[in-house]
Amino acid sequence: MHIEPFELERFFDRFEHDADIMLAESGIEPRDTAEFDTDPGELGYVIPTGGDPAFRETVAARYDRAPDEVLFTCGAQEANFVTFAALMGEHAVTVTPTYQSLHAVPDAFGEVTTVDLDPPEWELDLDAVQEALRPETAVLVLNNPNNPTGRYLPRETVEALYDIAADNGTYLLCDEVYRLLAEDPLPPVASLGEFGISTSSVTKSHGLAGCRFGWVAGPREVVEAAANWKDYTTISPSTFGQHVARQALDREAELLAENRAQAADHRERVGEFIADHGLDWHEPTGVNGFPTVPDGFASGRSFCEAFVREESVVLAPGDAFGVPDRFRIGFGLATEELTEGLDRLDAFLARHG
């Protein structure tokens, strides 16, 4: 088994810790621990190891699923990993560009065919998806809203994807970590039928990355197989994470209203900056945008490396997502940091104009 190096994480590892500003952060601004009761009691394993049954019932209701059709994990990253490990046979299809693990992990277990969203609006060709499927395709993988482009495919497209997958006997797995930052979220894929699987977490939309708490929801046989793999990874979800996540979901309407308002305000600020500097992007849902690289730079990587070295601000190169002529900007961070980051980017572009 071989897995490719995670290009985005390797780039961040080079620059993030010494930089002043992280303008490539992919989630909303983290909440403060002072908002929550942070004493879960004894710090043992969560028992049962799939997660607290009452809390699983609460989460399962979001997907019109039974509690044993939900597995709690250490973030969406683990949810995706153990689900791919459970599902993969010979072949998968992944819609790209996307977060690298959504094609690199299934590729480590089998073969992956990618179907590209078409810029600049990042449209999806359903016929291309249909052509990419094989009789042995185990899973069709989607990230909606999409990271890095911010494209939120509409309900009719997602339902068509589900039908295409189901007709082929293929599961549709959708990473939905940004879904609740949308003003009008689509129904989750796990609620569409027996071939629908949703993964999510409290990281991106709720601002609780440090909880490392996520889940997979889907058919019982998939969840049971994923749980079998989880016995070899983290065994149980984080006790602390589950404790805080339960409180966050209890207060979800309040948290999401604040986070959506911040995301909308910051999106407008960044959109104006993009337009003022002659760049282009698809106006995103969530807190990530994927602009074109400014003139004078050979690639997104050369631009991002020059910017972080001169201004101590991190952006994400597009080649980490397979698109060398773009870069990812994250605008979910604190307003003061966003303003300072854009000011430094403005000065940088003025020097290199």
N, C-alpha and C positions, 0 to 999 in steps of 0.2 A: 504493500500500500504506500503510495506517494502522494503528498499534497503540496501544492505550490506555495511558496512564501506569500504571506499576506502583504501585498505591496503597500496598501494604505497604512497599515500598522507599522511597517518598517520605516516608511517616510516619517510618520509621527514620532517614532522612537528616536530618529536622528535629530529632530528639531523641537518637539513639543515642550520638553522639560525645561529648556533654557530660554524659550521665547517669552516675551511679555504678554502677548495676546494670542489666544486660540480662536482664529476667525474661520476655523473649519470644523468647529464643534457641531455634531450632528443632532443634538437634542435641544430641548428647551432649557432655559436657565434652571440649574438645580435648586430645589427647595431647601430651606434651612431645617436642620434637625430640631430646632426649637419649636417648630410647628407640630411635632408629633411626640407621643409617648414612646420613648426609645428603650424601655425596659421590658423585654419579652419574657422575663423570668429566667428560668434555667436555660443555658445555651447548649442544649443537647441537639440531637437530630430531630427534625420534624417527623412525627409519627402519626399516621402512616407516612412512609417516605415519599409518596406521591403528592402530599400536601394535606392540610387540614380539611376533613370531609365537608364541614359546613361552609368553609370558604370556597372550596371547589364547587359546591352547589351554587354559590352566588355567582362565580365566574361562568359556570356552565350555562346558566340561564341566559347569558348574553348571546349564546350561540344556539339556543334551542336544543341543548344537549344535556345528557344526564351527567351527574358528577363524575362517574367513572369513565367519561369521555373527555376528561381534562386531566392533564398532568402538569404539576408545577415544577419549574426548572430554575436554574441559576441564569436568568436573563433569557432573551429571545435567541441569543447565540447558541446556548445549549439546547433550547427547544428545537431549533433548526437542525443542529448536529444529530441529536438522537433520533429525530424523525427521519432524516435522510438515511441514517444507519439502519433504521428499521425497514424503510421502504425500498431502498435501492436494489435493483437487480442489474440488468445489463445497460439500461439507458434511461436518461432523463432529458427534458427540454427546459431551458431557462430563458426567460425574457431578460434581455440586457439592453443598456448598461444597468448594472445593479451592484449591490454590496457583494464583494468578492466571494464570501463564504457560500452564497446561494448558488454558485456554479462550481467553485473549487471543491467543496465538500462532496457533492454527489459525483464529481469527476474522479475523486479519489477512490470511490467505490465501484464506478462503472464508466460509462461513456456519456458525455453531455453534448447536445446540440443546442446552440444559442440562436435566438431569434431577436434581432435588433429592433428597438424602437427607432422610428424615423424622425430625425431632427428636421426643422427646428421645433416643431410642436410635439415631437416624440410620440407620434401615432404608432399604433400596433396593427400590423397586417395579419388579420385572422387567418387568411389563406396560407400565409407563411407558417403560422403555428400548426395548422392542419397538416401541411406538407412535412413538417419536421417530426411529427409523431410517427412512431412505429408500433407494430402490434405488441412489442415487448416493452414499450415505454412505461416506466413505473410511475413517474411523477412529472407534472408540468408545474414549473416554479414561477411565481409572480411576486413582486414587491410593490404594494399599492397602498398609499402614495409611494412613488418611486424615489429611491435614493440611488443616484445623486441628482436626477433631473428635476424632482419635485412634481413630475407629471402624475395626475390622479386620473386613471382611466375610468370612464363613466360606467354606470351600473350595467348598461346594455352590453358593453364590451366584456365585462367580468362574467356576466351570466352566459354570454356566448362562449367564452373560454371554458367555463364549467361544463357546458353542454358538449363541447368538442372533446374535452378530457373524458367525461363520463361515457360518451359514446364509444370511446376507445378502451374503456376499462382502466383509465389512468386517473390517479388522484391529482387534484389541483391543490397545491400548497401555496398559500398566500401569506407572506410576511407583512403583517399589518401594524407595525410598531408606530406608524405615523397617522393611522386612521382617525384617531380621536382628536387630532389637531385640525381636522377639516370642520368647517362650519356645519356641514350637513353630511356626516359620515355615511358611507354605503353600508348595507348589511354585510356582516362578516362572511367570508367564504365558507366557513364551517357550518353556517346556517343554511347553505344552499342545497344540501343533500348529502347522500352517503359517500360521495367522492370528494367532499370539501374538507380542507384542513386549514386552520388558522393558527399562526404563531404570533405572539405579542409579548409585551412586558410593560412595566411601569417606568421604563427608562426614558423614552423619547417624548411622549405626550404629557406625562405627569411630572417630569423633572426629578426622577428618583433613580438615576443611574447607579448610585452607590448601594442601592438595595440588592442589586443583582437578582431581580425577581421577575420571572416570566412564566409562560405556559404554552402548551400546545393543546388545541381543541380539535377533535375530529372523531372519526369512526372508532369504535371501541377496540377493534383489532389493531389499528394503527397505534393508538395510545398505549395499549398493553405491550406492544412490541417496542415502542419507544422507551417505556418504563424499564423493560428488560435491559436495554442499552444503558439507561441512566444508572442502573445498579453498578455499572463499571466506570462511571464518570464521577458524579458528585454525590451519589446515593440519595440524598434528600435536598430539597431547596434550603435556602438560608433561613434559619429561625428568625433572625433579626429582620431580614427582608420581608418575610411573610407577615410579620407583626406590623411593620410600617405600611406595607402594601394594602393590608386590610383597612387601615385607617384612611389611606389615600382614596380607596374606592368608596368608602363611606362618605367622603367629602368631594367626590369626583366632580359634581356639577360646579362647585365653587372653584376648584383647581383648574378645570378645563376652561372655564370662562376667563380666568386671569391669563392662562397660558395662550389661549387663542387670541386674546386682545393684544398681548405682547407680540406674538408671531405676526399678526396683521400689521401692527405699527412698524415693526422692523422690516417686514417685507416691502412696505411702501418706501421706507427710507433707502433700502438697498436698490429697489427698482429705479428710483430717481437717480441714484448714483450710477447705476449701470447705463441708463439712458444718457446722462450727462457726459459720460466718457466714451460714447459711441460703441458700447458693447451690446451684446444681445443675449437674452435668456428667455426661456419659457417661464412665465410667472408661476412660481411653485405653490403647491399645497404642502404644508409642513414647515420646516425651518432650514431647508437646503435648497440652494439654487446652483445652476450649472452654466455659468456664463462662458462666452467665447473668450479666447486669449487675446489680450491687447496686441496691437500692432507692434512690431519690433522684437517679438520673442518667438523663438523657433517652436516652442511647445509649452504646454501647461506646466511641465516639470521645470523647464529653465526659468519660466516666469516665477513660479512659486519659490524656487530655491533662491533666486536673486532677491525676491521680496523679503523672505524671512531673514536672509543674511544682512540686508541693509536696514530693515525696519523692525525686526524681531516680532513679526506677525506671521502666523501660520495659516496658509490656505492649502487646499488639497489638490494635487495634480490630477488632471483628468485621465492620464494613462493608468492610474490606479484602478480606474473603472473601464479601461479599454478604449478611452476616447482622448487621444493626445492633444487635441486642439481646444480643450475646455479645462476649466478648473472648478472645484466645488467651493462655494462659500456658505458658511453656516451663520445664520442670523438669530439664533435662539438665545444667545448669550446676553448678559446684562447690558442695558442700554448704554451705560457709560463706556463699557468696553467696546461695544459695537461702534459708537461714535468715534472713539479714539482710533480703532482699527481702520475705519473708513478714512479718517483724516490722514493717517500714515500712508494708506494706499493712494490717496489723492496726491500727496507729496511725491511718492515714488513714481507714479505715472507722469507727473509733471517733469521730473528729472529725466525720464526716459522717453519723453514724447518727441 
